[in-house]
Amino acid sequence: MATALDLVSCLALIPDRRRREGRMYSQVGVIVFSLMALLSGARSYRQIHTLIQRRLSLLNAAFPQAVLRRAPAYTSVRGILQQLDPAALEQAFRRHAEGLDRSCGDTPSRFVAIDGKTLRQRFDQFADRKAAHVLSAFAVDHQIILAHAVVDEKSNEISAVQALIAEMA
């Protein structure tokens, strides 16, 4: 995996699955600004749209590689985010985390903790199923989450941990 520190550059490597004619908004801009909205407390596409609309000039100044001319409607945000390839998005975050891990010292972390969690009393309404059980790999030395993997409902964590370790090696 190539290392890159800049999150926007890592996200730019995600293939855009929209038709060329339908690309009114930058996919990278929508992803980055949606992440900022979620970190600021947004919990819906409408709230993401509202935050982007109210803070567009500030976001454009902070992320010049991801500039949006105007705030996309919440339906556009939803359409762009739902069309993202989850595997490509995870790879972008892993590439970014690996770059951060390598920048923290001369060598990558020596210790990686792996733990799985399921949010209790949650339901994934988008997928119409129980909340997913997610494994996380955490670089203890540098305090960075290196990777995530969703565990299938019908399997156990041990095989998923082995697969996650193989992917990270």
N, C-alpha and C positions, 0 to 999 in steps of 0.2 A: 504494500500500500504506500502510495506517495504521501509524504507529509506536507501539510499546509497549515499555517496558523490562522489564516484569515477565514472566518466562518462564511463570509459572503462568497469567497472564491470556492470553498468546498461545496456550497449550495448551488453554485453556478454550474457544477458538473452534473447535476440531476437533469436527465433528459426531459424536455418539455413535450408532453404528449398531446398538446392542443394543436389544432390545425393552424397553419401559418396565418390564415385569414382571421382567425379568432384571437390573435395575440395582441390585445389592446393594452394589457398591463404586463409588466415584467414579472415573470414567475418568481425570480429571486427576490424582487422587491416585496411581493405579496407574502412570501414565506418569512422573510426577515421581519417585516413590519407586523405580521401576525404573531410571530414569536415574541416580539416586544409587547404586543397587546396582551398576550396570554400571561407573560411575566408581570404585567401591570394589573392583572386581575380580571381580564375579559374572560367570559365563560360561554360566549355564543358568537356566531358569525356577525350578528348585528352589533354586538359590543366591540368586536374587532374592527368593524367598519367605522364605528363612532370614534374610537381612539385614533385610527389612522386619519380620519377626516379632521379631527381637532388638532392633531399634532403632526400633520404632514410636513410642514416646513422644517420642524425640528428633526423629524426622522430622516428627511432628505439630506439635511446638513450633517447628521451623524453617520449616515451610510451613503456616501456619494456614488458607490458602485451599484446601488439598488434604488435609484431615484424613480419615483412615480410622479407623473405630471399632475394627477388628481387621484383622490381616494376612490378605489373601486367600490361598487355597490356590494352589499353583503352577499348577494347571489353570485357575484363574480368571485369574491373571496372563497365562498363555499365551493364553487366549481373548480377553481384552480387547486385548492387544497385537496379536494376529493379525487382529483385526477393524478395526484402524485403517486409515484411508485414507492410503496413503503420500504422496500429493500434498498432502493437507491437513496432514499432519505436517511435510512439508518447508516448506509455506507458513508454518506457525507458527514454525518455526525461522528462516526468512528474515525474518519480521516482527520477531522478537526481535533478530536480528543487525542489522537496519536501524536499530532503535531504539538499540542500543548504539553503532553507528557514528555516528549523529547526535549522541549524547550526549558523544562523545569530543572534540568540537570544534564550532566554529561551522558548519563545512561537512562534508559526507561526505568520505570518503577520495578523494584525487585519483588514486591509483594502485591498480589492482586486478590482481593476478596470478592467472592461471588455469593450473592444472596438472592432469594426469590421472594416476591411479595404479591399479594392480591389485595386490592382495596375491598374491605368488607362492606356489605350492604350496598354495592354498586352494581349498575346494570349498563352495559354498552348498548345504548339505544340505536346507535348508528348501525351496528352489526346485529342487533336483536339477539343478544346473548349475554351470559354472565360476564362480569369484568374479567379481563385477561389476567393470567398469572405471568408475571414478568421477572426474568432473571436479569440482574445487573452485575457487571464486572467493574469493580472500583479499584483504582490504583491507589494503594494506601500511602505510599511515599509522597505522592504529589497531590493527593486528594482530588482526583479527576475520575468521573465515570467514563470508562472506556467503551462500553458496549451494552446493549440491551438485547434480549431475546425473549420472544413470547413462547411460553410453554403450552403445548397442546393439552386440552382438557383431559384427554384419555391417556396421557403418558405420565411418566414421573420426572422429577427434576434431574436425576442422575444422568440420564441419556442426553437431556438438554444441556446440562453443564459440560459434558464431554464434547458435544457439538460446538458449543460456544468457545471452548478452549481451542478446539481445532481451527475454528474460523479466525481466531485472534492470533494464532501462531504464524 
